[in-house]
């Protein structure tokens, strides 16, 4: 798979919406896992970022792209952080 990455600005509205939904879905799944593991704070943070992304998704204009990029970065980092933490905890 040698696809060239696009910036949000280069994406179509459908591509942007799909990306935002994918990250929000991942955040919600991570929030559920964190909640089940007893990490209420992490679950709450993930849910809040997911909700903010979903709220922005339906009204994403050109002027909103910097905010969307920041939210996507934060969301992806939260999912990554939880994934790494979960892997570390299962191996120790």
Helices and strands as residue ranges (DSSP letters): G 8-10, H 13-36, H 40-57, G 62-64, H 65-90
